[in-house]
Amino acid sequence: MKTQKTYKLGNQEINRLGFGTMRATTGPGIWGDTPNKSDAIKVIRTAIENGVNFIDTADAYGPYTSELLVKEAIEPFKNEVVIATKGGAVKYKPGAVMANGHPYYLRTAVEGSLRRLNRETIDLYFLHRVDPTIPIEESVGALADMQKQGMIKQIGISNVTVEQVKRAQTVAKIDAVQNAFNFQDRRYEDVVKLTAKENIAFVAHTPIAVNNWNHEIVSQSTEGLSINQLSLSWLLGFEENVIPIPGTSSLEHLKENLMVNDLYVHPDNF
């Protein structure tokens, strides 16, 4: 059985295997520049050359360094790639962020991302974290206002529950949700099912299962697959709206990941 390889996000067809830039484009603690900038650029460009056309970043990565590196990396392909970025999570020291969903702050965040990415409009913009002090309706409403002004094409929300998705939908059309999801961590399976039902893209961050996976079950039908390939293939087979975004600074791991387009692991195996 084969899975659908692409997903229609707005008016653009994207490869369901995306690329997450968090670790590849920053230093330890997701802080500062990567020590291997040229390697990170090469990996991103190689991904694009091999069909990846959905790149995910955020202003909190670095902060800011990831968006700047992505801008440089995609320069030869800038009209061929859908860029998603995020705002509303303030990086204030290595390994630590805090939510800020105030409408005024989100406007400055969007303006900053537009400058760093050198774009007139952002393809997909996520509220990175829900601010417990600001109703999600206010935060998403601010994104909806900027969408009307042409600053954002599509709106996403990240790290959210089913209830928060439904509340956000009262003030804007939600085009994508980004949460952690893999065959080991299924905390947000109800969110995945909701998005599949309502034709909302589900962008799966942290897509690689790394702990406590069942070797015996896996080996029955997936002999020879790496944990990366197994994890990504499982996600691609779970629902047709799931878009995993593995990230790597290694060309070897990138090529390993890209092989999953020709694999299929039935979700019921786990």
Backbone torsions as a table, in degrees:
resi	resn	phi	psi	omega
1	MET	NA	137.7	178.2
2	LYS	-108.6	149.5	176.5
3	THR	-101.3	159.1	175.4
4	GLN	-65.1	125.4	-173.7
5	LYS	-84.8	-17.9	-176.5
6	THR	-125.9	165.9	178.8
7	TYR	-140.3	138.4	180.0
8	LYS	-86.3	106.6	178.5
9	LEU	-106.4	103.6	-172.9
10	GLY	65.6	-126.5	179.8
11	ASN	-102.3	14.6	-178.8
12	GLN	-120.3	134.9	177.1
13	GLU	-87.5	119.3	-178.5
14	ILE	-113.7	147.6	172.4
15	ASN	-65.2	130.8	-176.6
16	ARG	-68.2	-14.4	173.9
17	LEU	-96.8	104.1	-179.2
18	GLY	-93.7	-165.1	179.8
19	PHE	-138.4	122.3	176.3
20	GLY	-96.4	134.4	-169.8
21	THR	-103.4	0.6	-168.6
22	MET	-53.4	-56.6	-174.6
23	ARG	-81.8	-34.3	-176.4
24	ALA	-67.5	-22.9	-171.8
25	THR	-112.5	8.4	-177.9
26	THR	-135.9	171.6	178.0
27	GLY	-90.3	-171.0	179.6
28	PRO	-56.4	140.2	-177.7
29	GLY	72.9	18.5	-176.1
30	ILE	55.3	40.6	-173.5
31	TRP	-127.7	130.1	175.8
32	GLY	74.7	-173.9	-178.3
33	ASP	-74.5	151.4	171.1
34	THR	-67.7	142.9	176.3
35	PRO	-73.3	-7.4	-177.5
36	ASN	-126.8	59.9	-175.0
37	LYS	-58.7	-46.5	-177.8
38	SER	-63.7	-37.0	177.6
39	ASP	-66.0	-41.4	180.0
40	ALA	-62.8	-42.1	178.2
41	ILE	-63.0	-42.1	-179.9
42	LYS	-63.0	-41.2	-179.9
43	VAL	-65.2	-45.5	179.5
44	ILE	-61.2	-44.9	-179.7
45	ARG	-66.2	-37.8	177.4
46	THR	-64.5	-39.6	176.8
47	ALA	-58.8	-46.9	-179.5
48	ILE	-63.7	-42.4	179.1
49	GLU	-62.0	-22.6	180.0
50	ASN	-103.7	21.7	169.9
51	GLY	103.3	-8.6	177.7
52	VAL	-72.7	124.5	-179.5
53	ASN	-132.8	22.6	174.8
54	PHE	-131.2	113.1	-177.1
55	ILE	-116.9	129.1	-177.6
56	ASP	-111.8	132.1	177.2
57	THR	-142.0	-169.2	178.6
58	ALA	-165.8	152.3	178.1
59	ASP	-69.2	-22.2	-179.4
60	ALA	-75.9	-15.9	-179.2
61	TYR	-77.2	103.1	-179.5
62	GLY	128.5	-62.3	-5.0
63	PRO	-71.0	156.9	172.4
64	TYR	77.4	-26.8	-173.1
65	THR	-63.9	-33.3	-178.8
66	SER	-65.3	-46.1	179.7
67	GLU	-60.8	-40.7	-179.9
68	LEU	-65.2	-40.8	179.4
69	LEU	-69.2	-40.5	177.7
70	VAL	-60.4	-43.1	178.1
71	LYS	-56.0	-44.4	179.5
72	GLU	-68.2	-42.9	-175.9
73	ALA	-64.9	-37.7	-174.9
74	ILE	-90.4	0.9	-175.7
75	GLU	-49.2	-45.0	-179.9
76	PRO	-71.0	-11.6	-174.2
77	PHE	-127.8	18.1	-166.0
78	LYS	-59.9	-23.5	179.0
79	ASN	-92.1	-0.1	-176.7
80	GLU	-108.7	-5.3	-169.4
81	VAL	-122.1	135.9	172.8
82	VAL	-90.1	122.9	-179.4
83	ILE	-106.2	125.2	171.6
84	ALA	-108.3	134.0	173.0
85	THR	-134.4	173.3	-171.8
86	LYS	-138.6	153.1	175.2
87	GLY	-147.6	160.9	-178.2
88	GLY	109.3	4.8	173.2
89	ALA	-127.7	113.8	-174.5
90	VAL	-92.8	120.6	177.2
91	LYS	-85.7	116.0	-175.7
92	TYR	-116.1	-10.0	171.3
93	LYS	-166.3	165.2	-179.0
94	PRO	-54.1	128.9	176.3
95	GLY	78.1	7.9	-174.9
96	ALA	-139.0	134.8	174.9
97	VAL	-136.5	158.6	172.5
98	MET	-134.6	149.2	-177.1
99	ALA	-77.1	142.3	170.3
100	ASN	-143.9	100.2	-178.6
101	GLY	-104.7	18.2	179.7
102	HIS	-65.4	134.6	-178.5
103	PRO	-53.2	-39.9	-179.6
104	TYR	-64.4	-43.6	-179.9
105	TYR	-63.7	-41.3	-178.7
106	LEU	-63.1	-33.9	176.7
107	ARG	-64.9	-44.1	178.4
108	THR	-65.0	-33.2	178.9
109	ALA	-66.5	-44.9	178.8
110	VAL	-63.6	-44.2	178.6
111	GLU	-59.6	-41.0	179.2
112	GLY	-65.7	-42.0	179.1
113	SER	-65.0	-39.1	176.9
114	LEU	-59.5	-42.2	179.3
115	ARG	-66.4	-48.5	-175.7
116	ARG	-66.3	-36.6	180.0
117	LEU	-84.9	-8.1	179.6
118	ASN	56.6	51.7	-179.4
119	ARG	-128.1	152.0	177.3
120	GLU	-82.8	-25.9	177.5
121	THR	-147.7	149.8	179.5
122	ILE	-95.8	127.2	-175.3
123	ASP	-58.8	-48.4	-178.7
124	LEU	-144.9	122.5	-177.8
125	TYR	-120.1	123.5	-179.8
126	PHE	-100.4	138.8	160.1
127	LEU	-71.1	112.7	-169.0
128	HIS	-67.5	-43.7	178.0
129	ARG	-142.3	147.6	175.7
130	VAL	-79.8	125.7	179.1
131	ASP	-80.4	119.1	-178.2
132	PRO	-64.9	-14.5	-179.5
133	THR	-96.6	-6.0	-178.1
134	ILE	-126.8	125.6	176.4
135	PRO	-55.3	137.0	-178.4
136	ILE	-58.9	-29.2	178.3
137	GLU	-60.9	-36.3	179.5
138	GLU	-70.7	-42.3	-179.7
139	SER	-65.1	-48.8	-179.2
140	VAL	-69.0	-33.3	176.2
141	GLY	-60.6	-36.8	177.2
142	ALA	-65.0	-39.9	177.1
143	LEU	-65.1	-37.9	178.2
144	ALA	-62.8	-38.8	176.9
145	ASP	-62.5	-42.7	-179.8
146	MET	-70.9	-28.2	174.6
147	GLN	-64.8	-43.1	178.5
148	LYS	-62.5	-29.4	179.7
149	GLN	-85.8	0.1	176.5
150	GLY	85.7	7.8	-179.5
151	MET	-79.6	-27.0	-177.9
152	ILE	-130.6	135.8	174.2
153	LYS	-83.9	-49.4	-176.3
154	GLN	-134.1	150.8	-173.9
155	ILE	-109.6	135.6	174.7
156	GLY	-129.9	163.3	173.8
157	ILE	-133.4	149.3	-171.4
158	SER	-130.4	148.5	177.5
159	ASN	57.2	56.3	-171.9
160	VAL	-127.8	162.0	175.6
161	THR	-98.0	170.5	175.9
162	VAL	-57.8	-44.2	179.8
163	GLU	-59.0	-42.9	-179.1
164	GLN	-68.1	-35.1	175.2
165	VAL	-61.2	-46.4	-178.1
166	LYS	-65.4	-37.2	177.2
167	ARG	-66.7	-41.6	179.2
168	ALA	-62.7	-35.3	-178.8
169	GLN	-67.6	-14.4	178.3
170	THR	-75.4	-16.2	-177.4
171	VAL	-120.1	-10.3	-179.5
172	ALA	-161.7	158.6	171.4
173	LYS	-77.2	120.5	179.2
174	ILE	-93.7	119.2	-175.9
175	ASP	-94.0	-22.3	-177.6
176	ALA	-155.1	148.9	173.0
177	VAL	-125.3	137.2	178.3
178	GLN	-123.9	113.7	177.9
179	ASN	-134.7	165.6	170.9
180	ALA	-69.2	138.3	176.3
181	PHE	-165.4	129.2	171.4
182	ASN	-158.0	176.6	-172.6
183	PHE	-69.0	-13.4	174.2
184	GLN	-92.3	-39.6	-176.9
185	ASP	-106.2	98.0	-177.0
186	ARG	-114.9	31.1	179.9
187	ARG	-56.1	-33.3	-173.4
188	TYR	-107.0	28.3	179.6
189	GLU	-61.6	-32.8	177.8
190	ASP	-66.1	-32.6	176.6
191	VAL	-69.3	-41.8	177.8
192	VAL	-58.8	-46.1	-178.4
193	LYS	-64.1	-40.0	177.8
194	LEU	-62.7	-46.4	-178.2
195	THR	-65.6	-37.5	178.4
196	ALA	-62.6	-41.9	-179.6
197	LYS	-64.3	-35.7	-173.8
198	GLU	-102.6	13.7	177.1
199	ASN	56.6	47.0	174.9
200	ILE	-110.5	134.1	178.0
201	ALA	-64.7	136.7	173.2
202	PHE	-112.5	108.8	-180.0
203	VAL	-91.3	115.0	-174.4
204	ALA	-92.8	104.4	172.2
205	HIS	-88.6	164.0	-172.2
206	THR	51.2	55.5	-172.0
207	PRO	-81.2	-10.7	-175.4
208	ILE	-95.1	121.1	175.5
209	ALA	-78.7	131.7	-174.2
210	VAL	-126.4	-17.2	-174.9
211	ASN	-128.2	143.7	169.6
212	ASN	60.9	28.0	178.0
213	TRP	-84.2	152.8	-170.6
214	ASN	-85.3	98.2	-177.6
215	HIS	-59.2	-39.8	-175.6
216	GLU	-63.0	-47.8	-179.6
217	ILE	-66.4	-43.7	-178.0
218	VAL	-59.6	-41.6	-173.4
219	SER	-71.1	-15.3	-177.1
220	GLN	-63.4	-36.5	-175.4
221	SER	-135.4	6.6	-173.7
222	THR	-131.2	30.7	-178.7
223	GLU	-58.7	134.2	177.8
224	GLY	94.4	-8.9	178.7
225	LEU	-85.9	143.3	172.5
226	SER	-78.1	165.8	177.5
227	ILE	-62.6	-34.0	176.5
228	ASN	-62.6	-49.4	-178.1
229	GLN	-64.4	-41.0	178.3
230	LEU	-61.3	-47.0	-178.5
231	SER	-62.0	-46.4	-176.1
232	LEU	-70.8	-40.3	178.5
233	SER	-63.4	-40.2	178.1
234	TRP	-60.8	-43.8	179.9
235	LEU	-64.2	-42.8	-179.6
236	LEU	-64.7	-26.3	178.5
237	GLY	-91.2	-6.9	-173.4
238	PHE	-74.1	-55.0	174.5
239	GLU	-147.2	149.9	-175.3
240	GLU	-72.0	-9.8	179.6
241	ASN	-96.8	0.4	-176.6
242	VAL	-82.6	128.7	-178.9
243	ILE	-122.7	96.0	178.4
244	PRO	-72.2	144.4	-179.7
245	ILE	-125.5	69.9	176.2
246	PRO	-65.8	147.7	177.1
247	GLY	-126.0	145.5	178.5
248	THR	-157.1	153.6	173.3
249	SER	-105.2	7.7	-176.1
250	SER	-110.0	126.2	176.4
251	LEU	-63.0	-36.0	179.1
252	GLU	-61.9	-46.2	179.1
253	HIS	-68.6	-35.2	177.4
254	LEU	-60.0	-48.2	-178.7
255	LYS	-64.2	-36.6	176.1
256	GLU	-61.7	-44.2	179.4
257	ASN	-63.7	-41.6	-175.9
258	LEU	-65.4	-21.2	179.8
259	MET	-66.0	-18.0	-174.3
260	VAL	-68.8	-15.2	177.3
261	ASN	-61.2	-19.7	-179.9
262	ASP	-105.9	11.2	-178.6
263	LEU	-115.7	162.4	173.5
264	TYR	-149.5	127.0	174.9
265	VAL	-122.3	119.1	-176.7
266	HIS	-68.9	129.8	-179.6
267	PRO	-56.1	-28.6	-178.4
268	ASP	-69.1	-8.2	178.3
269	ASN	-72.6	-9.5	-173.2
270	PHE	-120.9	NA	NA
